[in-house]
Amino acid sequence: MDEKFMREKPVLPLILSMALPMVLSMLVNSLYNIVDSFFVAQISEEAMTALSLVYPVQNFINAVGIGFGIGINAVIAFYLGAGDKARAEMAATQGFLLAGIQGVVMMFGCIAIMPAFLRMFTSSETVIDLGMRYSVVAFSFTLLIVFGVTFEKLFQAVGRMKVTMVSLMCGCILNIVLDPVLIFGIGPFPEMGIEGAALATGLGQTLSLAIYLLLYILRPISVRIRRQYLRPTGGMVLRLYAIGIPAALNLALPSFMISALNGILGAYSQGHILVLGIYYKLQTFLYLPANGLVQGMRPLVGYNYGAGEHRRVNQIYKIVLCLSGVIMAVGTVICLIIPGQLISLFTKTPETIRIGETALRIISAGFLVSAVSVTSSGALEGLGKGTPSLIVSLCRYILVILPAAFVLSRLFGPAGVWNAFWVAEAITAVLSLFVYRRAVLVDKNTLTKAGSGVK
């Protein structure tokens, strides 16, 4: 397949063709997150609380897999743009090897730490037991999950976004179908409770990997995994990790943030912890579609950057920023109009619903401005500038929101934690624009020369 279309096709149609398949698949992924949590909430409020407490570790596993995959994606796209197919295949091969090693380490490590991790946030033996039962099953699929997201980034790097759309959607749909069947024991299946939710998730992700493998064999892509490149080379490993580690940290930071906020909110009530968990399920309907736009953007900016098309890179960034802003504006309106109805999907306790209504209305004040940091961070990763991207995420998830949550909670109680979200988004948006311009803008003479090739 010839990837030159990423440099030659008009920018807006190009972004739409690359991003819309991912936006659609991310919307289905969001639906899976909501449905999964909805059915777990039907087991008991303790089960939903357990799922909320396990989420940061589950997110960490996904973050490492996806983050390192972003590194693979960016390096492959850069070398393809520079016309060096051999190095692109070296990046793919060594990336898969390293991803496999990481998957095995995470699988055993995360299962081992879960009992102590859960006891940090709750003394309820019921919640701890439910959390352990879910974790052991879910984390057993870690290696398959890591290989699945690595294939996802490989296909995206060569512009095969429809393949990743089909694979992700099939996995999510299977998960949605299996959730009630395995949780409640419909038909010939036994009632598995919270373990059924974990097994449904694992089987869905296994299906996605199977589809990638099948299409990789039957419909070969231009970048292949080659045996002669299996032996790691220092330069390539360093380049993969130079992008992959910051990208993984970017995605893992929410896990640390949620755990820290759970610690602050736990001083008030378990209901506040539950509301935070519910919010992070609901916000996937905004941030996963926005992430779909970013996923479509990454190979485009990486390819065009490698090809020297700097003005085109900036055009792509601006258009994706506007599209992300539209998604966030819609989310803001929804959270302001029907916050109670959204929270009541997961709990029927009036006090928890009241807490959730307040939380959603306050947090949603930061949605629109967050489009700036989300787009900037994704663009920087696509350009191979992992450290500046990490700086943006550190401010968004750690350096601003945690001190703000601590101080504001002392002044205004739990409502201070919710206000810390929009404060962090506003400050980070300003900083991300500065970091992006410092990291990627070229001088006017270079832009003028590059502009002659813009379509």
C-alpha positions in Angstrom: 0.0 0.0 0.0 1.3 3.5 -0.9 1.1 5.9 2.1 1.7 9.0 0.0 -2.0 9.9 0.3 -1.2 11.2 3.8 0.9 13.9 2.2 -1.1 14.6 -1.0 -4.8 14.4 0.0 -6.5 17.7 1.0 -6.3 18.2 4.7 -9.9 18.2 5.9 -11.1 15.1 3.8 -7.9 13.4 4.9 -8.5 14.0 8.6 -12.1 12.9 8.3 -11.2 9.7 6.4 -8.5 8.8 9.0 -10.3 10.0 12.1 -14.0 9.1 11.6 -13.5 5.3 11.7 -11.7 5.8 15.0 -14.3 8.1 16.3 -17.0 5.6 15.5 -15.1 2.8 17.1 -14.4 4.9 20.2 -18.1 5.7 20.5 -18.8 1.9 20.5 -16.0 1.5 23.0 -17.6 4.2 25.2 -20.9 2.3 24.9 -19.2 -0.9 26.1 -17.8 1.0 29.1 -21.2 2.3 30.1 -23.0 -1.1 29.5 -20.3 -3.0 31.4 -20.6 -0.6 34.4 -24.4 -0.6 34.1 -24.6 -4.4 34.5 -22.0 -4.5 37.2 -24.1 -1.9 39.1 -27.1 -4.3 38.9 -25.1 -6.8 41.0 -24.7 -4.4 43.9 -23.4 -0.9 44.8 -20.4 -2.6 46.4 -19.6 -4.3 43.0 -19.7 -0.9 41.3 -17.4 0.5 44.0 -15.0 -2.4 43.6 -15.0 -1.8 39.8 -14.2 1.9 40.5 -11.3 1.0 42.7 -9.9 -1.5 40.3 -10.2 0.9 37.4 -6.9 2.8 38.0 -4.8 -0.4 37.8 -6.8 -1.6 34.8 -6.2 1.8 33.2 -2.5 1.6 34.0 -2.2 -1.7 32.0 -4.0 -0.2 29.1 -1.9 3.0 29.3 1.4 1.1 29.1 0.2 -1.0 26.2 -1.3 1.9 24.3 1.5 4.3 25.2 4.2 2.1 23.9 2.1 1.4 20.9 2.0 5.2 20.2 5.8 5.1 20.3 5.8 2.3 17.7 3.2 4.2 15.6 5.1 7.5 15.6 8.4 5.9 14.7 6.9 3.8 11.9 5.0 6.8 10.5 8.1 9.0 10.6 10.3 6.5 8.7 7.6 5.9 6.1 7.4 9.6 5.6 11.1 9.7 5.2 11.0 6.8 2.7 13.0 4.4 4.9 10.8 1.2 4.9 13.6 -1.0 6.4 13.7 1.1 9.6 9.9 1.2 9.7 9.9 -2.6 9.8 12.7 -2.7 12.4 10.6 -0.5 14.6 7.5 -2.7 14.2 9.4 -5.9 14.9 11.3 -4.7 17.9 8.3 -2.9 19.2 6.3 -6.2 19.3 9.1 -8.0 21.1 9.3 -5.4 23.8 5.5 -5.1 24.1 5.3 -8.8 24.8 7.9 -8.7 27.5 6.0 -5.8 29.2 2.7 -7.6 28.9 4.0 -10.6 30.9 5.5 -8.5 33.6 2.3 -6.4 34.1 0.1 -9.5 34.2 1.8 -11.1 37.1 2.8 -7.8 38.8 -0.7 -6.3 38.8 -2.4 -9.4 40.1 0.1 -9.6 42.9 -0.4 -6.0 44.2 -4.2 -5.9 44.1 -5.0 -7.1 47.7 -2.7 -4.4 49.2 -3.9 -1.8 46.6 -7.6 -2.3 47.4 -7.0 -2.1 51.2 -5.6 1.4 50.7 -9.0 2.7 49.9 -11.6 0.6 51.6 -12.0 -1.5 54.7 -15.0 -3.3 53.3 -14.2 -7.0 52.9 -17.1 -7.4 50.5 -15.6 -4.7 48.2 -12.1 -6.1 48.5 -13.4 -9.6 47.6 -15.3 -8.4 44.6 -12.3 -6.4 43.4 -10.0 -9.4 43.7 -12.4 -11.6 41.8 -12.7 -9.1 39.0 -9.0 -8.4 38.8 -7.7 -12.0 38.6 -9.8 -12.7 35.6 -9.4 -9.4 33.8 -5.7 -9.1 34.3 -5.1 -12.7 33.0 -5.8 -11.3 29.5 -3.0 -8.6 29.8 -0.6 -10.1 27.2 -3.4 -10.5 24.7 -4.5 -6.9 25.3 -1.0 -5.6 24.8 -0.6 -7.4 21.5 -4.0 -6.2 20.4 -3.2 -2.5 20.9 0.2 -3.0 19.3 -1.4 -4.3 16.2 -3.8 -1.4 16.3 -1.0 1.1 16.2 0.7 -0.8 13.4 -2.3 -0.7 11.2 -2.9 3.0 12.0 0.7 3.9 11.2 0.1 2.8 7.6 -3.3 4.5 7.3 -5.5 1.4 7.7 -7.9 3.0 10.0 -10.9 1.0 8.9 -9.2 -2.2 10.0 -8.8 -0.9 13.5 -12.4 0.4 13.4 -13.7 -3.1 12.5 -11.5 -4.9 15.0 -12.3 -2.5 18.0 -16.0 -2.5 17.2 -16.3 -6.3 16.9 -14.5 -6.7 20.3 -16.7 -4.1 22.0 -19.9 -5.5 20.6 -19.0 -9.0 21.7 -18.3 -7.6 25.2 -21.7 -5.9 25.3 -23.5 -9.1 24.3 -21.6 -11.3 26.7 -21.9 -8.9 29.7 -25.5 -9.8 30.8 -25.1 -13.4 29.6 -22.0 -14.2 31.7 -22.9 -11.9 34.7 -26.5 -13.2 35.2 -26.2 -16.6 33.6 -28.6 -16.4 30.6 -29.3 -19.6 28.7 -26.8 -22.3 29.1 -24.2 -20.1 30.7 -23.6 -20.2 34.5 -24.2 -17.1 36.6 -20.6 -15.7 37.2 -21.3 -12.3 38.7 -18.5 -9.8 38.6 -16.1 -12.4 37.2 -18.5 -12.6 34.2 -18.0 -8.9 33.5 -14.2 -9.4 33.6 -14.4 -12.5 31.3 -16.6 -10.6 28.8 -14.1 -7.8 28.6 -11.2 -10.3 28.1 -13.0 -12.3 25.4 -13.9 -9.1 23.5 -10.3 -7.9 23.5 -9.2 -11.4 22.4 -11.6 -11.2 19.4 -10.0 -7.8 18.4 -6.6 -9.4 18.4 -7.8 -12.4 16.4 -9.2 -10.0 13.7 -5.9 -8.1 13.5 -3.9 -11.4 13.1 -6.3 -12.7 10.4 -6.2 -9.5 8.3 -2.4 -9.2 8.8 -2.1 -12.6 7.2 -4.8 -12.4 4.5 -4.4 -8.7 3.5 -0.7 -7.8 4.1 0.3 -4.3 4.9 3.4 -2.6 3.7 5.2 -2.8 7.1 5.8 -6.4 8.2 7.3 -8.0 11.2 10.7 -9.5 10.1 12.7 -12.2 11.8 16.0 -10.5 10.9 15.0 -7.5 13.0 14.1 -9.4 16.2 17.4 -8.7 17.9 17.0 -5.4 19.7 19.3 -2.6 18.6 20.2 0.2 21.0 19.3 3.1 18.7 15.8 1.7 17.8 14.9 0.6 21.3 15.9 4.1 22.6 13.8 5.8 20.0 10.8 3.7 20.7 11.0 4.2 24.5 11.8 7.9 24.0 8.3 8.3 22.7 6.6 5.3 24.3 7.5 6.0 27.9 6.2 9.6 27.9 3.1 8.5 26.0 2.5 5.6 28.5 2.9 8.0 31.4 0.5 10.4 29.8 -2.2 7.7 29.8 -1.2 6.3 33.2 -1.3 9.6 35.0 -5.2 9.4 35.3 -4.7 6.2 37.3 -2.5 8.0 39.8 -4.8 11.0 39.9 -8.0 8.9 40.5 -6.3 7.0 43.3 -5.2 10.2 44.9 -8.6 11.8 44.5 -10.2 8.6 46.0 -8.0 9.1 49.0 -9.2 12.7 49.4 -12.9 11.8 48.8 -12.8 8.8 51.1 -12.6 11.1 54.0 -16.2 12.2 53.2 -18.0 9.0 52.2 -17.8 6.0 49.9 -20.6 7.6 47.9 -18.2 10.3 46.7 -15.7 7.6 45.6 -18.5 5.9 43.7 -19.5 9.1 41.9 -15.9 9.7 40.8 -15.9 6.2 39.4 -19.2 6.8 37.6 -17.9 10.1 36.2 -14.9 8.4 34.7 -17.1 5.9 33.0 -19.4 8.6 31.6 -16.6 10.9 30.4 -15.5 8.2 28.0 -18.4 9.3 25.8 -16.5 12.6 25.3 -12.8 11.7 25.6 -12.8 8.5 23.7 -14.3 10.1 20.5 -11.8 13.0 21.0 -9.1 10.4 21.3 -10.4 8.9 18.1 -9.7 12.2 16.4 -6.2 12.2 17.9 -5.6 8.6 16.8 -6.4 9.7 13.2 -4.2 12.7 13.6 -1.0 11.0 14.9 0.1 9.1 11.8 -0.8 12.1 9.7 1.4 14.6 11.6 4.2 12.0 11.9 4.2 11.2 8.2 4.0 14.8 7.1 6.6 15.9 9.7 9.0 13.2 8.4 8.3 14.4 4.8 9.1 18.0 5.8 5.5 19.3 5.3 5.5 21.5 8.4 2.7 23.9 7.4 0.5 20.9 6.6 1.2 19.6 10.2 -0.1 22.8 11.7 -3.2 22.7 9.5 -4.0 19.2 10.7 -3.6 20.3 14.3 -5.9 23.3 14.0 -8.7 21.3 12.3 -8.5 18.5 14.9 -8.6 21.1 17.7 -11.9 22.6 16.3 -13.5 19.1 15.9 -12.5 18.2 19.4 -14.0 21.4 20.6 -17.4 20.5 19.1 -17.4 17.1 20.9 -16.6 18.8 24.2 -19.3 21.5 23.7 -22.0 18.8 23.2 -20.8 17.0 26.3 -21.0 20.2 28.3 -24.6 20.8 27.3 -25.6 17.2 28.1 -24.1 17.2 31.6 -25.7 20.5 32.4 -29.2 19.4 31.3 -29.5 15.8 32.5 -26.8 15.0 35.2 -29.3 13.2 37.5 -30.5 10.9 34.8 -26.9 10.0 33.9 -25.9 9.2 37.5 -29.1 7.1 38.0 -28.0 4.7 35.4 -25.5 3.3 38.0 -27.2 3.8 41.4 -30.6 4.3 42.8 -29.4 5.8 46.1 -30.9 9.4 46.3 -27.9 10.8 48.2 -25.4 9.4 45.6 -27.5 10.8 42.7 -27.5 14.2 44.4 -23.7 14.1 44.8 -23.3 13.1 41.2 -25.5 15.9 39.9 -23.4 18.5 41.6 -20.2 16.8 40.4 -21.2 16.6 36.7 -22.4 20.2 36.6 -19.2 21.6 38.1 -16.7 19.3 36.2 -18.3 20.0 32.9 -17.2 23.6 33.1 -13.7 22.4 32.0 -14.8 20.2 29.1 -14.5 22.7 26.2 -11.2 24.1 27.2 -9.7 20.6 27.7 -9.8 20.1 23.9 -6.7 22.3 23.7 -4.5 20.1 25.9 -5.9 16.8 24.5 -5.2 17.9 20.9 -1.8 19.4 21.7 -0.6 16.3 23.6 -1.7 14.0 20.8 0.0 16.1 18.2 3.3 16.2 20.1 3.2 12.4 20.4 2.6 12.0 16.7 5.6 14.3 16.0 7.8 12.1 18.3 8.1 14.8 20.9 7.2 12.7 23.9 8.7 14.8 26.7 6.7 18.0 25.8 3.5 15.9 25.6 4.3 14.5 29.1 4.7 18.0 30.5 1.2 18.8 29.4 -0.2 15.7 30.9 1.7 16.1 34.2 0.1 19.5 34.6 -3.4 18.2 33.7 -3.4 15.1 35.9 -0.9 15.8 38.7 0.8 19.1 39.2 -2.3 21.3 39.1 -5.4 19.2 39.9 -4.1 17.4 43.0 -2.9 20.4 44.9 -6.0 22.3 43.8 -8.2 19.4 45.0 -6.4 19.2 48.3 -6.7 22.9 49.0 -10.2 23.4 47.7 -11.5 20.4 49.6 -10.3 22.0 52.8 -12.2 25.2 51.9 -15.4 23.9 50.3 -15.5 20.2 51.2 -16.0 17.5 48.5 -17.3 20.2 46.1 -13.7 21.6 46.1 -12.5 18.4 44.4 -15.0 18.8 41.6 -14.0 22.4 41.1 -10.3 21.3 40.8 -11.1 19.7 37.5 -12.0 22.8 35.6 -9.3 24.8 37.3 -6.7 22.3 36.1 -8.1 22.2 32.5 -8.0 26.0 32.2 -4.4 26.3 33.4 -3.2 23.3 31.4 -4.9 24.6 28.2 -2.8 27.8 28.4 0.4 25.9 29.1 -0.2 23.3 26.4 -0.5 26.0 23.7 2.8 27.5 24.9 4.5 24.0 25.0 3.2 23.1 21.5 4.4 26.3 19.9 7.8 26.0 21.5 8.2 22.4 20.5 7.0 22.3 16.9 6.7 25.7 15.2 9.4 26.3 12.6 10.6 29.7 11.4 8.8 31.6 8.7 11.3 30.8 6.0 10.9 27.1 6.6 7.2 27.4 6.6 7.2 29.4 3.3 9.4 26.7 1.6 7.2 23.9 3.0 4.0 25.7 2.0 4.8 25.3 -1.7 4.0 21.6 -1.4 0.7 22.0 0.5 -2.2 20.7 -1.3 
